[in-house]
Amino acid sequence: MPDTIVHSERRFQEAFEGQDFFLLLEADRHIAMASQRLRVLRYINPVNSAAIAKKYTEREAPPKEAPVYEYRELDFDPEVFKVELLNLPIVSSELGRIYRAKRDEVFNILAMLEARGSSEFCDWSRLLYGTADKRTLEVANEWLKAESEPEENRNIDAKEAKNRLTAIVRRQRFLCEIRVRNYLSSDAAAGELSVALRKGAFYSENDLKSLAVHEIETHVLRTRNGEMQPFRALFFHGFPRLEDAASGYLATEEGLATFNEELAGVLTARRRRVLAGRVKAVYLMDKEEMSFYDIFMTLTNDNKFTKDEAYTICERVFRGGGYTKDHLYLNGYEQVKKLWTESPEGFELLYMGKIGVQHLPIVKRLFKNGNGILYPARHLPLFFQELDAARRLRMPQEKVDADDEHDD
């Protein structure tokens, strides 16, 4: 047996001395299988979005009644997975506690999808993702004060954007399918191993640079690196929240993607305003209980968003019955920026998979500076290579095996 295999097996034995490793692997397998079915955006993005959007973007006076959204049918039975999850034996250990939290998260997402179109949907969303508070609203209002740059010419259609982003994927050296899809509540969205562009959307040059950094070089890249790790339910599908909502991987996921846009120099004032507008809309919807119409009018009149921008923000927040996830962008951004400033070695670990900032202590113990059971990040963002010398010195460096070297 090769020495590397023996060494790898010894690492696993040492890491889980006193724990039932096989029970953990079994829990990982079942939770990962259930997680694969949770294509949340597929099931909460309205299929009649385009028709409703016209009532708000093309009419002089938008309708005051709440939009009635329609959704795809679930193509699986949530109850089957919920019963299986509840019956999973999970060991009592530090990692077992995280797996129990992940099991509960998957269970709650299944319940949330079952509740689409009802007020219970927002209750489940709040349980999973938390909601905007006054402090986050204050940060959002500061971002909203920024003056947007002159709007760039959006003359790149979805088909051409797909070709351009596919070229970036090839340079990044991992598989990622770029698709053009209907029924998106934004101009683009990342799946686990793909990026979808909205059919009929047009993009500027900076939009494409931003999408490359945010969707490909952060979201899909972290998933691809997580695919290599031994715990798929956590590193591939994402670590769960442990205490507050911002302690899950998702806050870090969106915060890191936003901070990466800033590092790469593609986070415009216009983009900051849109992210802040989403936070404000979550707060007004959930804490102030304002209607779709009132929030739409607030965004257009008070915050000077275009009708298209305001409608898209409102749809994102009201889809499903009240989706609070968008408040996490600013929380996550602040966490990641602090980590990059104070602990660059921790910043590097974030690329090993779908890890949250608050999961770094256990990740460090499992990694053991390369001597544990986890693998270092195989892929790092392309834009790291284009940073100025001072910043580049602070960034993690990609480890390229000799067999992997090739001419581009």
Contacts in CASP RR format, 6 or more apart in sequence:
PFRMAT RR
TARGET T0000
AUTHOR 0000-0000-0000
METHOD contacts of the structure
MODEL  1
MPDTIVHSERRFQEAFEGQDFFLLLEADRHIAMASQRLRVLRYINPVNSA
AIAKKYTEREAPPKEAPVYEYRELDFDPEVFKVELLNLPIVSSELGRIYR
AKRDEVFNILAMLEARGSSEFCDWSRLLYGTADKRTLEVANEWLKAESEP
EENRNIDAKEAKNRLTAIVRRQRFLCEIRVRNYLSSDAAAGELSVALRKG
AFYSENDLKSLAVHEIETHVLRTRNGEMQPFRALFFHGFPRLEDAASGYL
ATEEGLATFNEELAGVLTARRRRVLAGRVKAVYLMDKEEMSFYDIFMTLT
NDNKFTKDEAYTICERVFRGGGYTKDHLYLNGYEQVKKLWTESPEGFELL
YMGKIGVQHLPIVKRLFKNGNGILYPARHLPLFFQELDAARRLRMPQEKV
DADDEHDD
8 373 0 8 1.000
11 371 0 8 1.000
11 372 0 8 1.000
11 373 0 8 1.000
12 21 0 8 1.000
12 230 0 8 1.000
12 373 0 8 1.000
15 366 0 8 1.000
15 372 0 8 1.000
15 373 0 8 1.000
16 24 0 8 1.000
19 91 0 8 1.000
19 93 0 8 1.000
19 95 0 8 1.000
20 91 0 8 1.000
23 89 0 8 1.000
23 90 0 8 1.000
23 91 0 8 1.000
24 90 0 8 1.000
24 91 0 8 1.000
24 95 0 8 1.000
24 96 0 8 1.000
24 99 0 8 1.000
24 231 0 8 1.000
26 88 0 8 1.000
26 89 0 8 1.000
27 88 0 8 1.000
27 89 0 8 1.000
27 90 0 8 1.000
27 96 0 8 1.000
27 99 0 8 1.000
27 103 0 8 1.000
27 233 0 8 1.000
28 99 0 8 1.000
28 231 0 8 1.000
28 232 0 8 1.000
28 233 0 8 1.000
28 234 0 8 1.000
29 232 0 8 1.000
29 233 0 8 1.000
30 84 0 8 1.000
30 85 0 8 1.000
30 88 0 8 1.000
31 85 0 8 1.000
31 88 0 8 1.000
31 99 0 8 1.000
31 102 0 8 1.000
31 103 0 8 1.000
31 106 0 8 1.000
31 233 0 8 1.000
31 237 0 8 1.000
32 232 0 8 1.000
32 233 0 8 1.000
32 236 0 8 1.000
32 237 0 8 1.000
34 81 0 8 1.000
34 84 0 8 1.000
34 85 0 8 1.000
34 106 0 8 1.000
34 110 0 8 1.000
35 106 0 8 1.000
35 233 0 8 1.000
35 237 0 8 1.000
36 237 0 8 1.000
37 76 0 8 1.000
37 81 0 8 1.000
38 106 0 8 1.000
38 109 0 8 1.000
38 110 0 8 1.000
38 113 0 8 1.000
39 191 0 8 1.000
40 109 0 8 1.000
40 113 0 8 1.000
41 184 0 8 1.000
41 185 0 8 1.000
41 189 0 8 1.000
41 191 0 8 1.000
42 72 0 8 1.000
43 71 0 8 1.000
43 72 0 8 1.000
43 74 0 8 1.000
43 113 0 8 1.000
43 116 0 8 1.000
44 71 0 8 1.000
44 113 0 8 1.000
44 116 0 8 1.000
44 319 0 8 1.000
44 320 0 8 1.000
44 323 0 8 1.000
45 71 0 8 1.000
45 183 0 8 1.000
45 184 0 8 1.000
45 185 0 8 1.000
45 319 0 8 1.000
46 52 0 8 1.000
46 69 0 8 1.000
46 70 0 8 1.000
46 71 0 8 1.000
46 183 0 8 1.000
46 185 0 8 1.000
46 315 0 8 1.000
46 319 0 8 1.000
47 70 0 8 1.000
47 71 0 8 1.000
47 72 0 8 1.000
47 182 0 8 1.000
47 183 0 8 1.000
48 69 0 8 1.000
48 70 0 8 1.000
49 69 0 8 1.000
49 183 0 8 1.000
49 185 0 8 1.000
49 315 0 8 1.000
50 182 0 8 1.000
52 67 0 8 1.000
52 69 0 8 1.000
52 315 0 8 1.000
53 308 0 8 1.000
53 311 0 8 1.000
53 312 0 8 1.000
53 315 0 8 1.000
55 62 0 8 1.000
55 63 0 8 1.000
55 67 0 8 1.000
56 62 0 8 1.000
56 63 0 8 1.000
56 296 0 8 1.000
56 307 0 8 1.000
56 310 0 8 1.000
56 311 0 8 1.000
56 314 0 8 1.000
57 307 0 8 1.000
57 308 0 8 1.000
57 311 0 8 1.000
62 293 0 8 1.000
62 296 0 8 1.000
62 297 0 8 1.000
62 307 0 8 1.000
63 293 0 8 1.000
64 291 0 8 1.000
64 293 0 8 1.000
65 293 0 8 1.000
66 291 0 8 1.000
66 292 0 8 1.000
66 293 0 8 1.000
66 318 0 8 1.000
67 292 0 8 1.000
67 315 0 8 1.000
67 318 0 8 1.000
69 117 0 8 1.000
69 318 0 8 1.000
69 319 0 8 1.000
69 320 0 8 1.000
71 116 0 8 1.000
71 117 0 8 1.000
71 320 0 8 1.000
72 183 0 8 1.000
74 113 0 8 1.000
74 114 0 8 1.000
78 110 0 8 1.000
78 111 0 8 1.000
78 113 0 8 1.000
78 114 0 8 1.000
81 106 0 8 1.000
81 110 0 8 1.000
82 107 0 8 1.000
82 110 0 8 1.000
82 111 0 8 1.000
85 103 0 8 1.000
85 106 0 8 1.000
85 107 0 8 1.000
86 107 0 8 1.000
88 103 0 8 1.000
90 96 0 8 1.000
90 99 0 8 1.000
90 100 0 8 1.000
90 103 0 8 1.000
94 362 0 8 1.000
95 362 0 8 1.000
98 234 0 8 1.000
98 239 0 8 1.000
98 240 0 8 1.000
98 242 0 8 1.000
98 359 0 8 1.000
98 362 0 8 1.000
99 233 0 8 1.000
99 234 0 8 1.000
101 240 0 8 1.000
101 241 0 8 1.000
101 242 0 8 1.000
102 233 0 8 1.000
102 234 0 8 1.000
102 237 0 8 1.000
102 238 0 8 1.000
102 239 0 8 1.000
102 240 0 8 1.000
104 240 0 8 1.000
105 128 0 8 1.000
105 240 0 8 1.000
105 241 0 8 1.000
108 124 0 8 1.000
108 127 0 8 1.000
108 128 0 8 1.000
109 124 0 8 1.000
109 128 0 8 1.000
111 124 0 8 1.000
112 121 0 8 1.000
112 124 0 8 1.000
112 125 0 8 1.000
112 128 0 8 1.000
115 121 0 8 1.000
115 123 0 8 1.000
115 124 0 8 1.000
116 320 0 8 1.000
116 321 0 8 1.000
117 320 0 8 1.000
117 321 0 8 1.000
118 321 0 8 1.000
119 321 0 8 1.000
121 320 0 8 1.000
121 321 0 8 1.000
121 322 0 8 1.000
121 323 0 8 1.000
122 286 0 8 1.000
122 321 0 8 1.000
122 322 0 8 1.000
122 323 0 8 1.000
122 324 0 8 1.000
125 321 0 8 1.000
125 322 0 8 1.000
125 323 0 8 1.000
125 324 0 8 1.000
125 325 0 8 1.000
126 286 0 8 1.000
126 324 0 8 1.000
128 241 0 8 1.000
128 245 0 8 1.000
128 325 0 8 1.000
129 245 0 8 1.000
129 250 0 8 1.000
129 324 0 8 1.000
129 325 0 8 1.000
129 327 0 8 1.000
129 328 0 8 1.000
130 244 0 8 1.000
130 245 0 8 1.000
130 324 0 8 1.000
130 327 0 8 1.000
130 328 0 8 1.000
131 245 0 8 1.000
131 282 0 8 1.000
131 283 0 8 1.000
131 286 0 8 1.000
131 287 0 8 1.000
131 324 0 8 1.000
131 327 0 8 1.000
132 140 0 8 1.000
132 279 0 8 1.000
132 280 0 8 1.000
132 282 0 8 1.000
132 283 0 8 1.000
132 286 0 8 1.000
132 287 0 8 1.000
132 324 0 8 1.000
132 327 0 8 1.000
133 283 0 8 1.000
133 287 0 8 1.000
134 283 0 8 1.000
136 279 0 8 1.000
136 283 0 8 1.000
136 327 0 8 1.000
136 330 0 8 1.000
136 331 0 8 1.000
137 279 0 8 1.000
137 280 0 8 1.000
137 283 0 8 1.000
139 276 0 8 1.000
139 279 0 8 1.000
139 330 0 8 1.000
139 334 0 8 1.000
140 276 0 8 1.000
140 277 0 8 1.000
140 279 0 8 1.000
140 280 0 8 1.000
140 283 0 8 1.000
140 330 0 8 1.000
141 276 0 8 1.000
141 280 0 8 1.000
142 276 0 8 1.000
143 272 0 8 1.000
143 273 0 8 1.000
143 275 0 8 1.000
143 276 0 8 1.000
143 330 0 8 1.000
144 273 0 8 1.000
144 276 0 8 1.000
144 277 0 8 1.000
144 280 0 8 1.000
144 303 0 8 1.000
146 269 0 8 1.000
146 272 0 8 1.000
146 273 0 8 1.000
147 269 0 8 1.000
148 268 0 8 1.000
148 269 0 8 1.000
148 270 0 8 1.000
148 273 0 8 1.000
149 268 0 8 1.000
149 269 0 8 1.000
149 270 0 8 1.000
151 204 0 8 1.000
151 270 0 8 1.000
152 204 0 8 1.000
152 205 0 8 1.000
152 206 0 8 1.000
152 207 0 8 1.000
153 204 0 8 1.000
154 202 0 8 1.000
154 203 0 8 1.000
154 204 0 8 1.000
154 207 0 8 1.000
155 202 0 8 1.000
155 204 0 8 1.000
156 164 0 8 1.000
156 202 0 8 1.000
156 203 0 8 1.000
156 204 0 8 1.000
156 205 0 8 1.000
156 207 0 8 1.000
156 208 0 8 1.000
157 200 0 8 1.000
157 201 0 8 1.000
157 202 0 8 1.000
157 203 0 8 1.000
158 180 0 8 1.000
158 197 0 8 1.000
158 198 0 8 1.000
158 199 0 8 1.000
158 200 0 8 1.000
158 201 0 8 1.000
158 202 0 8 1.000
158 203 0 8 1.000
159 180 0 8 1.000
161 197 0 8 1.000
161 201 0 8 1.000
161 203 0 8 1.000
161 207 0 8 1.000
161 208 0 8 1.000
161 211 0 8 1.000
162 178 0 8 1.000
162 179 0 8 1.000
162 180 0 8 1.000
162 197 0 8 1.000
164 208 0 8 1.000
165 178 0 8 1.000
165 195 0 8 1.000
165 197 0 8 1.000
165 208 0 8 1.000
165 211 0 8 1.000
165 212 0 8 1.000
165 216 0 8 1.000
166 178 0 8 1.000
168 212 0 8 1.000
168 216 0 8 1.000
168 382 0 8 1.000
169 175 0 8 1.000
169 176 0 8 1.000
169 178 0 8 1.000
169 216 0 8 1.000
171 382 0 8 1.000
171 408 0 8 1.000
172 216 0 8 1.000
172 217 0 8 1.000
172 221 0 8 1.000
172 379 0 8 1.000
172 382 0 8 1.000
173 379 0 8 1.000
173 404 0 8 1.000
174 220 0 8 1.000
174 221 0 8 1.000
174 224 0 8 1.000
174 379 0 8 1.000
175 193 0 8 1.000
175 224 0 8 1.000
176 193 0 8 1.000
176 194 0 8 1.000
176 195 0 8 1.000
176 216 0 8 1.000
176 220 0 8 1.000
176 224 0 8 1.000
177 193 0 8 1.000
177 194 0 8 1.000
177 195 0 8 1.000
178 194 0 8 1.000
178 195 0 8 1.000
178 197 0 8 1.000
179 194 0 8 1.000
179 195 0 8 1.000
179 196 0 8 1.000
179 197 0 8 1.000
180 196 0 8 1.000
180 197 0 8 1.000
180 198 0 8 1.000
180 199 0 8 1.000
181 196 0 8 1.000
181 197 0 8 1.000
181 198 0 8 1.000
181 199 0 8 1.000
182 198 0 8 1.000
182 199 0 8 1.000
184 196 0 8 1.000
184 197 0 8 1.000
184 198 0 8 1.000
185 312 0 8 1.000
185 315 0 8 1.000
185 316 0 8 1.000
185 319 0 8 1.000
186 198 0 8 1.000
186 312 0 8 1.000
186 316 0 8 1.000
187 197 0 8 1.000
187 198 0 8 1.000
187 201 0 8 1.000
187 203 0 8 1.000
187 207 0 8 1.000
188 195 0 8 1.000
188 196 0 8 1.000
188 197 0 8 1.000
188 198 0 8 1.000
188 201 0 8 1.000
188 211 0 8 1.000
188 215 0 8 1.000
189 195 0 8 1.000
189 196 0 8 1.000
189 215 0 8 1.000
190 196 0 8 1.000
190 214 0 8 1.000
190 215 0 8 1.000
190 216 0 8 1.000
190 219 0 8 1.000
190 220 0 8 1.000
191 219 0 8 1.000
191 220 0 8 1.000
191 223 0 8 1.000
192 220 0 8 1.000
192 223 0 8 1.000
192 236 0 8 1.000
192 237 0 8 1.000
193 220 0 8 1.000
193 223 0 8 1.000
193 224 0 8 1.000
194 220 0 8 1.000
195 211 0 8 1.000
195 215 0 8 1.000
195 216 0 8 1.000
195 219 0 8 1.000
195 220 0 8 1.000
197 203 0 8 1.000
203 211 0 8 1.000
206 266 0 8 1.000
206 268 0 8 1.000
209 264 0 8 1.000
209 266 0 8 1.000
210 261 0 8 1.000
210 266 0 8 1.000
210 267 0 8 1.000
210 268 0 8 1.000
210 271 0 8 1.000
212 382 0 8 1.000
212 383 0 8 1.000
213 257 0 8 1.000
213 260 0 8 1.000
213 261 0 8 1.000
213 264 0 8 1.000
213 266 0 8 1.000
213 381 0 8 1.000
213 383 0 8 1.000
214 257 0 8 1.000
214 258 0 8 1.000
214 260 0 8 1.000
214 261 0 8 1.000
215 257 0 8 1.000
217 260 0 8 1.000
217 381 0 8 1.000
217 382 0 8 1.000
217 383 0 8 1.000
218 253 0 8 1.000
218 256 0 8 1.000
218 257 0 8 1.000
218 260 0 8 1.000
218 381 0 8 1.000
219 253 0 8 1.000
219 257 0 8 1.000
221 351 0 8 1.000
221 379 0 8 1.000
221 380 0 8 1.000
221 381 0 8 1.000
222 253 0 8 1.000
222 256 0 8 1.000
222 350 0 8 1.000
222 351 0 8 1.000
222 353 0 8 1.000
222 354 0 8 1.000
222 355 0 8 1.000
223 236 0 8 1.000
223 353 0 8 1.000
223 354 0 8 1.000
224 378 0 8 1.000
224 379 0 8 1.000
225 235 0 8 1.000
225 351 0 8 1.000
225 352 0 8 1.000
225 353 0 8 1.000
225 375 0 8 1.000
225 377 0 8 1.000
225 378 0 8 1.000
225 379 0 8 1.000
226 232 0 8 1.000
226 235 0 8 1.000
226 236 0 8 1.000
226 352 0 8 1.000
226 353 0 8 1.000
226 354 0 8 1.000
227 235 0 8 1.000
227 236 0 8 1.000
228 375 0 8 1.000
228 378 0 8 1.000
229 235 0 8 1.000
229 236 0 8 1.000
229 352 0 8 1.000
229 353 0 8 1.000
229 374 0 8 1.000
229 375 0 8 1.000
230 373 0 8 1.000
230 374 0 8 1.000
234 354 0 8 1.000
235 352 0 8 1.000
235 353 0 8 1.000
235 354 0 8 1.000
235 355 0 8 1.000
236 353 0 8 1.000
236 354 0 8 1.000
237 354 0 8 1.000
238 249 0 8 1.000
238 250 0 8 1.000
238 253 0 8 1.000
238 353 0 8 1.000
238 354 0 8 1.000
238 355 0 8 1.000
239 248 0 8 1.000
239 249 0 8 1.000
239 354 0 8 1.000
239 355 0 8 1.000
239 356 0 8 1.000
239 359 0 8 1.000
240 248 0 8 1.000
240 249 0 8 1.000
241 247 0 8 1.000
241 248 0 8 1.000
241 250 0 8 1.000
242 248 0 8 1.000
242 358 0 8 1.000
242 359 0 8 1.000
243 358 0 8 1.000
245 251 0 8 1.000
245 328 0 8 1.000
246 328 0 8 1.000
246 331 0 8 1.000
246 332 0 8 1.000
246 335 0 8 1.000
247 356 0 8 1.000
247 358 0 8 1.000
248 356 0 8 1.000
248 358 0 8 1.000
248 359 0 8 1.000
249 354 0 8 1.000
249 355 0 8 1.000
249 356 0 8 1.000
249 359 0 8 1.000
250 325 0 8 1.000
250 328 0 8 1.000
251 328 0 8 1.000
251 331 0 8 1.000
251 332 0 8 1.000
251 335 0 8 1.000
251 356 0 8 1.000
251 357 0 8 1.000
252 332 0 8 1.000
252 335 0 8 1.000
252 336 0 8 1.000
252 350 0 8 1.000
252 355 0 8 1.000
252 356 0 8 1.000
252 357 0 8 1.000
253 354 0 8 1.000
253 356 0 8 1.000
254 328 0 8 1.000
254 329 0 8 1.000
254 332 0 8 1.000
254 333 0 8 1.000
255 328 0 8 1.000
255 329 0 8 1.000
255 331 0 8 1.000
255 332 0 8 1.000
255 333 0 8 1.000
255 335 0 8 1.000
255 336 0 8 1.000
256 332 0 8 1.000
256 336 0 8 1.000
256 350 0 8 1.000
258 267 0 8 1.000
258 275 0 8 1.000
258 329 0 8 1.000
258 332 0 8 1.000
258 333 0 8 1.000
258 336 0 8 1.000
259 333 0 8 1.000
259 336 0 8 1.000
259 337 0 8 1.000
259 340 0 8 1.000
260 381 0 8 1.000
260 383 0 8 1.000
261 267 0 8 1.000
261 271 0 8 1.000
263 383 0 8 1.000
263 387 0 8 1.000
263 391 0 8 1.000
264 381 0 8 1.000
264 383 0 8 1.000
264 386 0 8 1.000
264 387 0 8 1.000
273 303 0 8 1.000
273 305 0 8 1.000
274 305 0 8 1.000
274 309 0 8 1.000
274 313 0 8 1.000
275 326 0 8 1.000
275 329 0 8 1.000
275 330 0 8 1.000
276 330 0 8 1.000
277 299 0 8 1.000
277 303 0 8 1.000
277 305 0 8 1.000
277 313 0 8 1.000
278 313 0 8 1.000
278 316 0 8 1.000
278 317 0 8 1.000
278 326 0 8 1.000
278 327 0 8 1.000
278 329 0 8 1.000
279 326 0 8 1.000
279 327 0 8 1.000
279 329 0 8 1.000
279 330 0 8 1.000
280 298 0 8 1.000
280 299 0 8 1.000
280 303 0 8 1.000
281 295 0 8 1.000
281 299 0 8 1.000
281 313 0 8 1.000
281 314 0 8 1.000
281 316 0 8 1.000
281 317 0 8 1.000
281 326 0 8 1.000
282 317 0 8 1.000
282 324 0 8 1.000
282 326 0 8 1.000
282 327 0 8 1.000
283 327 0 8 1.000
284 290 0 8 1.000
284 294 0 8 1.000
284 295 0 8 1.000
284 298 0 8 1.000
285 295 0 8 1.000
285 317 0 8 1.000
285 318 0 8 1.000
285 322 0 8 1.000
285 324 0 8 1.000
286 322 0 8 1.000
286 324 0 8 1.000
290 298 0 8 1.000
292 314 0 8 1.000
292 318 0 8 1.000
295 314 0 8 1.000
295 317 0 8 1.000
296 310 0 8 1.000
296 311 0 8 1.000
296 314 0 8 1.000
299 305 0 8 1.000
299 309 0 8 1.000
299 310 0 8 1.000
299 313 0 8 1.000
299 314 0 8 1.000
300 306 0 8 1.000
300 307 0 8 1.000
300 310 0 8 1.000
305 313 0 8 1.000
316 323 0 8 1.000
316 326 0 8 1.000
317 323 0 8 1.000
317 324 0 8 1.000
317 326 0 8 1.000
332 357 0 8 1.000
335 357 0 8 1.000
336 347 0 8 1.000
336 350 0 8 1.000
336 357 0 8 1.000
339 346 0 8 1.000
339 347 0 8 1.000
339 350 0 8 1.000
339 357 0 8 1.000
340 347 0 8 1.000
340 394 0 8 1.000
344 394 0 8 1.000
344 395 0 8 1.000
346 360 0 8 1.000
346 364 0 8 1.000
347 396 0 8 1.000
348 377 0 8 1.000
348 395 0 8 1.000
348 396 0 8 1.000
349 355 0 8 1.000
349 360 0 8 1.000
349 363 0 8 1.000
349 364 0 8 1.000
349 367 0 8 1.000
349 377 0 8 1.000
350 356 0 8 1.000
350 357 0 8 1.000
350 360 0 8 1.000
351 377 0 8 1.000
351 379 0 8 1.000
351 380 0 8 1.000
351 396 0 8 1.000
352 363 0 8 1.000
352 367 0 8 1.000
352 374 0 8 1.000
352 375 0 8 1.000
352 376 0 8 1.000
352 377 0 8 1.000
353 377 0 8 1.000
355 363 0 8 1.000
363 374 0 8 1.000
366 372 0 8 1.000
366 373 0 8 1.000
366 374 0 8 1.000
367 374 0 8 1.000
367 376 0 8 1.000
370 376 0 8 1.000
376 399 0 8 1.000
377 396 0 8 1.000
377 398 0 8 1.000
378 398 0 8 1.000
378 399 0 8 1.000
379 398 0 8 1.000
380 395 0 8 1.000
380 396 0 8 1.000
380 397 0 8 1.000
380 398 0 8 1.000
384 392 0 8 1.000
384 395 0 8 1.000
384 396 0 8 1.000
384 398 0 8 1.000
385 392 0 8 1.000
387 395 0 8 1.000
END
